[in-house]
Amino acid sequence: VACRNLAHKGITEVFVFADDFDGLFALTAREFDRMELNVLAARVATTSDARSWNLFQIMDANARALNESDTARLQRALSEQLGQRNIRPLPGRPIPRRLRHFLRRAEVNFSHADDATRLEIATTDRPGLLSAIAESLLGAGIRLHDARIATFGQRVEDVFVISTRDGKPLGEETAARLEAELRKRLDP
Protein backbone atom coordinates (compact mmCIF):
# COMPACT_ATOMS: atom_id res chain seq x y z
CA VAL A 1 0.00 0.00 0.00
CA ALA A 2 1.39 3.38 -0.99
CA CYS A 3 -0.19 6.83 -0.78
CA ARG A 4 0.79 10.18 -2.18
CA ASN A 5 -0.84 13.54 -1.90
CA LEU A 6 -1.26 15.62 -5.03
CA ALA A 7 -1.86 18.97 -3.34
CA HIS A 8 -2.12 20.84 -6.66
CA LYS A 9 -5.09 18.59 -7.57
CA GLY A 10 -6.49 18.39 -4.04
CA ILE A 11 -6.50 14.58 -4.05
CA THR A 12 -4.66 11.65 -2.56
CA GLU A 13 -3.71 8.67 -4.69
CA VAL A 14 -3.77 5.26 -3.04
CA PHE A 15 -1.98 2.37 -4.74
CA VAL A 16 -2.70 -1.18 -3.56
CA PHE A 17 -0.78 -4.13 -4.97
CA ALA A 18 -1.68 -7.52 -3.54
CA ASP A 19 -2.38 -11.15 -4.30
CA ASP A 20 -5.91 -11.26 -5.66
CA PHE A 21 -8.51 -12.83 -3.38
CA ASP A 22 -12.28 -12.74 -3.01
CA GLY A 23 -13.05 -9.59 -1.08
CA LEU A 24 -9.96 -7.53 -1.91
CA PHE A 25 -12.04 -4.80 -3.54
CA ALA A 26 -14.60 -4.91 -0.71
CA LEU A 27 -11.85 -4.66 1.91
CA THR A 28 -10.41 -1.54 0.29
CA ALA A 29 -13.76 0.12 -0.40
CA ARG A 30 -14.96 -0.52 3.16
CA GLU A 31 -11.89 1.09 4.66
CA PHE A 32 -12.40 4.18 2.50
CA ASP A 33 -16.03 4.25 3.64
CA ARG A 34 -15.07 3.71 7.28
CA MET A 35 -12.80 6.77 7.10
CA GLU A 36 -15.55 8.71 5.24
CA LEU A 37 -13.35 9.23 2.17
CA ASN A 38 -14.71 10.00 -1.27
CA VAL A 39 -13.48 7.93 -4.21
CA LEU A 40 -13.34 10.15 -7.30
CA ALA A 41 -11.77 7.65 -9.67
CA ALA A 42 -10.32 4.18 -9.52
CA ARG A 43 -8.66 1.66 -11.74
CA VAL A 44 -8.52 -1.99 -10.72
CA ALA A 45 -6.69 -4.58 -12.80
CA THR A 46 -6.12 -8.26 -12.10
CA THR A 47 -3.29 -10.09 -13.81
CA SER A 48 -3.29 -13.62 -15.18
CA ASP A 49 -1.01 -14.70 -12.30
CA ALA A 50 -3.64 -13.68 -9.68
CA ARG A 51 -2.20 -10.33 -8.65
CA SER A 52 -4.22 -7.15 -8.34
CA TRP A 53 -3.15 -3.57 -9.08
CA ASN A 54 -5.51 -0.96 -7.67
CA LEU A 55 -5.19 2.82 -7.97
CA PHE A 56 -7.69 5.11 -6.28
CA GLN A 57 -8.01 8.88 -6.30
CA ILE A 58 -9.65 9.98 -3.08
CA MET A 59 -10.56 13.08 -1.06
CA ASP A 60 -11.51 13.54 2.55
CA ALA A 61 -15.02 14.55 3.65
CA ASN A 62 -14.04 18.22 3.16
CA ALA A 63 -13.06 17.67 -0.51
CA ARG A 64 -9.33 17.92 0.17
CA ALA A 65 -6.31 15.66 -0.02
CA LEU A 66 -5.73 13.64 3.15
CA ASN A 67 -3.49 15.09 5.84
CA GLU A 68 -0.35 13.21 6.89
CA SER A 69 -2.00 11.61 9.91
CA ASP A 70 -4.98 10.27 7.94
CA THR A 71 -2.69 9.07 5.15
CA ALA A 72 -0.57 7.11 7.64
CA ARG A 73 -3.68 5.71 9.35
CA LEU A 74 -5.16 4.58 6.00
CA GLN A 75 -1.91 2.96 4.90
CA ARG A 76 -1.55 1.14 8.22
CA ALA A 77 -5.18 -0.06 8.28
CA LEU A 78 -5.11 -1.32 4.68
CA SER A 79 -1.74 -3.06 5.15
CA GLU A 80 -2.94 -4.84 8.30
CA GLN A 81 -6.22 -5.94 6.74
CA LEU A 82 -4.55 -7.12 3.53
CA GLY A 83 -2.08 -9.19 5.53
CA GLN A 84 -4.92 -10.83 7.46
CA ARG A 85 -7.43 -10.73 4.58
CA ASN A 86 -9.75 -9.33 7.21
CA ILE A 87 -12.93 -7.86 5.71
CA ARG A 88 -14.32 -6.00 8.71
CA PRO A 89 -18.08 -5.51 8.87
CA LEU A 90 -19.23 -2.01 8.08
CA PRO A 91 -22.02 -0.34 10.00
CA GLY A 92 -24.66 1.14 7.73
CA ARG A 93 -24.66 4.87 7.19
CA PRO A 94 -27.85 6.73 6.45
CA ILE A 95 -28.05 8.77 3.28
CA PRO A 96 -27.89 12.47 4.20
CA ARG A 97 -31.25 14.21 3.96
CA ARG A 98 -29.88 16.79 1.49
CA LEU A 99 -29.11 13.96 -1.00
CA ARG A 100 -32.27 11.86 -0.62
CA HIS A 101 -34.43 13.80 -3.07
CA PHE A 102 -31.68 13.62 -5.75
CA LEU A 103 -31.39 9.84 -5.71
CA ARG A 104 -32.47 8.08 -8.87
CA ARG A 105 -32.88 4.42 -9.74
CA ALA A 106 -29.51 2.99 -10.74
CA GLU A 107 -28.89 2.01 -14.34
CA VAL A 108 -27.48 -1.54 -14.31
CA ASN A 109 -26.44 -3.14 -17.60
CA PHE A 110 -24.72 -6.43 -18.36
CA SER A 111 -22.92 -7.39 -21.57
CA HIS A 112 -20.45 -10.11 -22.51
CA ALA A 113 -16.80 -9.23 -23.02
CA ASP A 114 -14.48 -12.08 -24.09
CA ASP A 115 -14.48 -14.67 -21.29
CA ALA A 116 -16.15 -12.40 -18.74
CA THR A 117 -19.15 -10.16 -18.18
CA ARG A 118 -19.09 -6.39 -18.34
CA LEU A 119 -21.21 -4.66 -15.69
CA GLU A 120 -22.01 -0.97 -16.10
CA ILE A 121 -23.57 1.00 -13.27
CA ALA A 122 -24.65 4.63 -13.50
CA THR A 123 -26.23 6.20 -10.44
CA THR A 124 -26.25 9.14 -8.06
CA ASP A 125 -23.15 9.49 -5.90
CA ARG A 126 -23.62 9.09 -2.15
CA PRO A 127 -21.61 8.06 0.92
CA GLY A 128 -20.75 4.36 0.92
CA LEU A 129 -21.68 3.76 -2.72
CA LEU A 130 -18.49 1.97 -3.77
CA SER A 131 -18.58 -0.11 -0.61
CA ALA A 132 -22.20 -1.12 -1.34
CA ILE A 133 -21.26 -2.20 -4.87
CA ALA A 134 -18.24 -4.15 -3.57
CA GLU A 135 -20.38 -5.84 -0.94
CA SER A 136 -22.94 -6.82 -3.59
CA LEU A 137 -20.23 -8.40 -5.75
CA LEU A 138 -18.78 -10.27 -2.79
CA GLY A 139 -22.21 -11.41 -1.56
CA ALA A 140 -23.16 -12.77 -4.99
CA GLY A 141 -19.91 -14.75 -5.29
CA ILE A 142 -18.57 -12.63 -8.16
CA ARG A 143 -14.89 -12.21 -9.06
CA LEU A 144 -13.71 -8.76 -10.06
CA HIS A 145 -11.08 -8.63 -12.82
CA ASP A 146 -11.10 -4.99 -13.82
CA ALA A 147 -12.86 -1.82 -12.71
CA ARG A 148 -13.04 1.77 -13.83
CA ILE A 149 -14.77 4.13 -11.44
CA ALA A 150 -15.54 7.69 -12.45
CA THR A 151 -17.38 10.44 -10.57
CA PHE A 152 -18.82 13.42 -12.41
CA GLY A 153 -20.27 15.77 -9.81
CA GLN A 154 -23.18 13.84 -8.30
CA ARG A 155 -23.20 11.16 -11.02
CA VAL A 156 -21.12 8.01 -10.89
CA GLU A 157 -20.39 5.83 -13.92
CA ASP A 158 -18.63 2.59 -13.05
CA VAL A 159 -17.58 -0.26 -15.31
CA PHE A 160 -16.60 -3.66 -13.93
CA VAL A 161 -15.31 -6.75 -15.73
CA ILE A 162 -16.53 -9.68 -13.65
CA SER A 163 -17.00 -13.44 -13.74
CA THR A 164 -18.24 -16.29 -11.61
CA ARG A 165 -15.78 -17.65 -9.05
CA ASP A 166 -14.73 -20.32 -11.55
CA GLY A 167 -13.86 -17.68 -14.16
CA LYS A 168 -16.88 -17.96 -16.47
CA PRO A 169 -19.18 -15.19 -17.73
CA LEU A 170 -22.33 -14.68 -15.67
CA GLY A 171 -25.36 -16.64 -16.80
CA GLU A 172 -28.80 -15.09 -16.78
CA GLU A 173 -29.67 -16.45 -13.34
CA THR A 174 -26.43 -15.21 -11.74
CA ALA A 175 -26.75 -11.80 -13.43
CA ALA A 176 -30.34 -11.50 -12.17
CA ARG A 177 -29.23 -12.42 -8.63
CA LEU A 178 -26.43 -9.83 -8.76
CA GLU A 179 -28.77 -7.16 -10.11
CA ALA A 180 -31.20 -7.86 -7.25
CA GLU A 181 -28.32 -7.51 -4.74
CA LEU A 182 -27.25 -4.23 -6.34
CA ARG A 183 -30.78 -2.81 -6.44
CA LYS A 184 -31.32 -3.71 -2.79
CA ARG A 185 -28.32 -1.56 -1.86
CA LEU A 186 -28.42 1.17 -4.53
CA ASP A 187 -32.02 2.06 -5.31
CA PRO A 188 -33.87 4.53 -3.08
C-alpha positions as CSV (number, residue, x, y, z in Angstrom):
1,V,0.0,0.0,0.0
2,A,1.4,3.4,-1.0
3,C,-0.2,6.8,-0.8
4,R,0.8,10.2,-2.2
5,N,-0.8,13.5,-1.9
6,L,-1.3,15.6,-5.0
7,A,-1.9,19.0,-3.3
8,H,-2.1,20.8,-6.7
9,K,-5.1,18.6,-7.6
10,G,-6.5,18.4,-4.0
11,I,-6.5,14.6,-4.1
12,T,-4.7,11.6,-2.6
13,E,-3.7,8.7,-4.7
14,V,-3.8,5.3,-3.0
15,F,-2.0,2.4,-4.7
16,V,-2.7,-1.2,-3.6
17,F,-0.8,-4.1,-5.0
18,A,-1.7,-7.5,-3.5
19,D,-2.4,-11.2,-4.3
20,D,-5.9,-11.3,-5.7
21,F,-8.5,-12.8,-3.4
22,D,-12.3,-12.7,-3.0
23,G,-13.0,-9.6,-1.1
24,L,-10.0,-7.5,-1.9
25,F,-12.0,-4.8,-3.5
26,A,-14.6,-4.9,-0.7
27,L,-11.9,-4.7,1.9
28,T,-10.4,-1.5,0.3
29,A,-13.8,0.1,-0.4
30,R,-15.0,-0.5,3.2
31,E,-11.9,1.1,4.7
32,F,-12.4,4.2,2.5
33,D,-16.0,4.2,3.6
34,R,-15.1,3.7,7.3
35,M,-12.8,6.8,7.1
36,E,-15.5,8.7,5.2
37,L,-13.3,9.2,2.2
38,N,-14.7,10.0,-1.3
39,V,-13.5,7.9,-4.2
40,L,-13.3,10.2,-7.3
41,A,-11.8,7.7,-9.7
42,A,-10.3,4.2,-9.5
43,R,-8.7,1.7,-11.7
44,V,-8.5,-2.0,-10.7
45,A,-6.7,-4.6,-12.8
46,T,-6.1,-8.3,-12.1
47,T,-3.3,-10.1,-13.8
48,S,-3.3,-13.6,-15.2
49,D,-1.0,-14.7,-12.3
50,A,-3.6,-13.7,-9.7
51,R,-2.2,-10.3,-8.7
52,S,-4.2,-7.1,-8.3
53,W,-3.2,-3.6,-9.1
54,N,-5.5,-1.0,-7.7
55,L,-5.2,2.8,-8.0
56,F,-7.7,5.1,-6.3
57,Q,-8.0,8.9,-6.3
58,I,-9.7,10.0,-3.1
59,M,-10.6,13.1,-1.1
60,D,-11.5,13.5,2.5
61,A,-15.0,14.5,3.7
62,N,-14.0,18.2,3.2
63,A,-13.1,17.7,-0.5
64,R,-9.3,17.9,0.2
65,A,-6.3,15.7,0.0
66,L,-5.7,13.6,3.1
67,N,-3.5,15.1,5.8
68,E,-0.3,13.2,6.9
69,S,-2.0,11.6,9.9
70,D,-5.0,10.3,7.9
71,T,-2.7,9.1,5.1
72,A,-0.6,7.1,7.6
73,R,-3.7,5.7,9.3
74,L,-5.2,4.6,6.0
75,Q,-1.9,3.0,4.9
76,R,-1.5,1.1,8.2
77,A,-5.2,-0.1,8.3
78,L,-5.1,-1.3,4.7
79,S,-1.7,-3.1,5.1
80,E,-2.9,-4.8,8.3
81,Q,-6.2,-5.9,6.7
82,L,-4.6,-7.1,3.5
83,G,-2.1,-9.2,5.5
84,Q,-4.9,-10.8,7.5
85,R,-7.4,-10.7,4.6
86,N,-9.7,-9.3,7.2
87,I,-12.9,-7.9,5.7
88,R,-14.3,-6.0,8.7
89,P,-18.1,-5.5,8.9
90,L,-19.2,-2.0,8.1
91,P,-22.0,-0.3,10.0
92,G,-24.7,1.1,7.7
93,R,-24.7,4.9,7.2
94,P,-27.9,6.7,6.4
95,I,-28.1,8.8,3.3
96,P,-27.9,12.5,4.2
97,R,-31.3,14.2,4.0
98,R,-29.9,16.8,1.5
99,L,-29.1,14.0,-1.0
100,R,-32.3,11.9,-0.6
101,H,-34.4,13.8,-3.1
102,F,-31.7,13.6,-5.8
103,L,-31.4,9.8,-5.7
104,R,-32.5,8.1,-8.9
105,R,-32.9,4.4,-9.7
106,A,-29.5,3.0,-10.7
107,E,-28.9,2.0,-14.3
108,V,-27.5,-1.5,-14.3
109,N,-26.4,-3.1,-17.6
110,F,-24.7,-6.4,-18.4
111,S,-22.9,-7.4,-21.6
112,H,-20.5,-10.1,-22.5
113,A,-16.8,-9.2,-23.0
114,D,-14.5,-12.1,-24.1
115,D,-14.5,-14.7,-21.3
116,A,-16.2,-12.4,-18.7
117,T,-19.2,-10.2,-18.2
118,R,-19.1,-6.4,-18.3
119,L,-21.2,-4.7,-15.7
120,E,-22.0,-1.0,-16.1
121,I,-23.6,1.0,-13.3
122,A,-24.6,4.6,-13.5
123,T,-26.2,6.2,-10.4
124,T,-26.2,9.1,-8.1
125,D,-23.1,9.5,-5.9
126,R,-23.6,9.1,-2.1
127,P,-21.6,8.1,0.9
128,G,-20.8,4.4,0.9
129,L,-21.7,3.8,-2.7
130,L,-18.5,2.0,-3.8
131,S,-18.6,-0.1,-0.6
132,A,-22.2,-1.1,-1.3
133,I,-21.3,-2.2,-4.9
134,A,-18.2,-4.1,-3.6
135,E,-20.4,-5.8,-0.9
136,S,-22.9,-6.8,-3.6
137,L,-20.2,-8.4,-5.8
138,L,-18.8,-10.3,-2.8
139,G,-22.2,-11.4,-1.6
140,A,-23.2,-12.8,-5.0
141,G,-19.9,-14.7,-5.3
142,I,-18.6,-12.6,-8.2
143,R,-14.9,-12.2,-9.1
144,L,-13.7,-8.8,-10.1
145,H,-11.1,-8.6,-12.8
146,D,-11.1,-5.0,-13.8
147,A,-12.9,-1.8,-12.7
148,R,-13.0,1.8,-13.8
149,I,-14.8,4.1,-11.4
150,A,-15.5,7.7,-12.4
151,T,-17.4,10.4,-10.6
152,F,-18.8,13.4,-12.4
153,G,-20.3,15.8,-9.8
154,Q,-23.2,13.8,-8.3
155,R,-23.2,11.2,-11.0
156,V,-21.1,8.0,-10.9
157,E,-20.4,5.8,-13.9
158,D,-18.6,2.6,-13.0
159,V,-17.6,-0.3,-15.3
160,F,-16.6,-3.7,-13.9
161,V,-15.3,-6.7,-15.7
162,I,-16.5,-9.7,-13.7
163,S,-17.0,-13.4,-13.7
164,T,-18.2,-16.3,-11.6
165,R,-15.8,-17.7,-9.1
166,D,-14.7,-20.3,-11.5
167,G,-13.9,-17.7,-14.2
168,K,-16.9,-18.0,-16.5
169,P,-19.2,-15.2,-17.7
170,L,-22.3,-14.7,-15.7
171,G,-25.4,-16.6,-16.8
172,E,-28.8,-15.1,-16.8
173,E,-29.7,-16.4,-13.3
174,T,-26.4,-15.2,-11.7
175,A,-26.8,-11.8,-13.4
176,A,-30.3,-11.5,-12.2
177,R,-29.2,-12.4,-8.6
178,L,-26.4,-9.8,-8.8
179,E,-28.8,-7.2,-10.1
180,A,-31.2,-7.9,-7.2
181,E,-28.3,-7.5,-4.7
182,L,-27.3,-4.2,-6.3
183,R,-30.8,-2.8,-6.4
184,K,-31.3,-3.7,-2.8
185,R,-28.3,-1.6,-1.9
186,L,-28.4,1.2,-4.5
187,D,-32.0,2.1,-5.3
188,P,-33.9,4.5,-3.1
